[in-house]
């Protein structure tokens, strides 16, 4: 299924092209970051180590979509965790899901989340959620 062969709107943004791709080393985690927003790549590159080598084993796959139509506003942070899954709810329109079992992160970031917020708050929080404790719940 693709965006081109359906008349149904893609409300979940499944088919948004993520043309900006980078392999980065964040702590000891090699991340393949795919996004539709070049500022997200730039923000992550500022807090990460040099890029992973082309042949490096990727630990996690992140797909972060900047959603210009998502509701804006709010500073509330909610984290819901159960087993290998954690969901971050940031303000009114940002949702990021971490699946430690599948080594995937999928997120939709509201237009009002600034680059500075991403680097100082959300990316470090995401990285902490990638590390399960013995109980399987993030630290």
C-alpha positions in Angstrom: 0.0 0.0 0.0 1.3 3.4 -0.8 0.0 7.0 -0.6 -0.5 7.0 -4.4 -2.9 4.1 -4.6 -5.6 5.1 -2.1 -8.1 7.9 -1.8 -8.2 7.5 2.0 -6.3 10.3 3.8 -3.1 9.1 5.6 -4.1 10.5 9.0 -1.4 8.4 10.7 1.3 9.9 8.5 2.5 6.4 7.5 3.5 7.4 4.1 5.3 10.7 4.9 8.7 10.5 3.1 11.6 10.5 5.5 14.2 11.7 3.0 16.8 12.8 5.6 18.8 9.8 6.9 21.8 9.5 9.1 23.6 6.8 11.0 24.8 8.2 14.3 26.5 7.0 17.4 24.6 8.0 20.5 26.4 6.8 23.6 27.1 3.2 22.7 24.0 2.9 20.5 24.3 3.1 16.8 21.1 4.7 15.5 19.7 4.9 12.0 17.7 8.1 12.1 15.1 8.8 9.3 13.1 12.0 9.3 11.3 14.5 7.1 12.9 17.4 8.9 16.6 18.2 8.3 16.7 20.2 11.6 16.1 16.9 13.5 19.2 15.4 11.9 21.2 18.5 12.7 20.0 18.5 16.3 20.9 14.9 16.8 24.3 15.3 15.2 25.2 18.0 17.7 24.7 15.7 20.7 25.9 12.5 19.2 29.4 11.2 18.5 30.7 11.0 14.9 28.6 9.0 12.5 28.6 5.2 12.7 30.7 3.6 10.0 28.8 2.3 7.0 29.3 -1.3 8.0 28.5 -0.8 11.7 25.8 -3.0 13.2 22.8 -0.7 13.8 21.3 -1.1 17.2 18.2 1.0 16.8 16.1 2.4 14.0 14.4 5.8 14.7 11.8 7.3 12.5 10.9 10.8 13.7 8.3 12.7 11.6 7.8 16.5 12.1 4.0 16.8 11.9 3.1 20.4 11.0 -0.6 19.6 11.5 -0.3 18.3 15.1 -1.7 20.3 17.9 0.9 22.7 19.5 1.3 23.8 23.1 1.7 22.3 26.5 4.8 21.4 28.5 3.5 18.2 30.1 5.6 15.1 29.9 4.0 11.7 30.3 5.8 8.4 30.1 3.8 5.2 29.9 5.9 1.9 30.1 4.9 -1.7 29.9 7.5 -4.4 29.2 9.6 -3.5 26.2 7.3 -0.6 25.2 7.5 3.0 26.4 5.4 5.9 25.1 6.4 9.5 25.6 3.6 12.1 25.4 5.1 15.6 25.1 2.7 18.5 25.3 -0.4 18.4 23.1 1.0 17.0 19.9 4.2 15.0 20.2 4.1 11.3 20.7 7.2 9.0 20.6 7.0 5.2 21.0 10.1 3.2 22.0 10.1 -0.5 21.3 13.2 -2.0 23.0 12.3 -5.5 21.8 12.2 -4.6 18.1 14.9 -1.9 18.6 12.7 0.8 17.0 11.6 4.3 17.8 8.6 5.9 16.0 7.7 9.5 16.8 5.6 12.4 15.6 6.9 15.7 16.7 4.7 18.8 16.8 5.8 21.9 14.9 6.3 23.9 18.1 9.0 21.6 19.5 12.2 23.6 19.1 15.5 22.2 18.1 17.0 23.3 21.5 14.3 21.3 23.3 15.1 18.2 21.2 18.8 18.3 22.1 18.5 19.3 25.7 15.4 17.3 26.9 13.9 14.8 24.5 16.8 13.1 22.9 18.6 12.4 26.2 15.2 11.2 27.6 14.8 8.9 24.6 18.3 7.5 25.0 17.6 6.7 28.7 14.4 4.8 27.6 16.5 2.6 25.3 18.2 1.0 28.3 16.0 -1.6 30.0 16.6 -2.6 33.6 16.4 -6.2 34.7 12.6 -5.9 35.1 12.3 -4.7 31.5 11.1 -1.3 32.5 13.3 1.7 31.5 15.5 3.5 34.0 
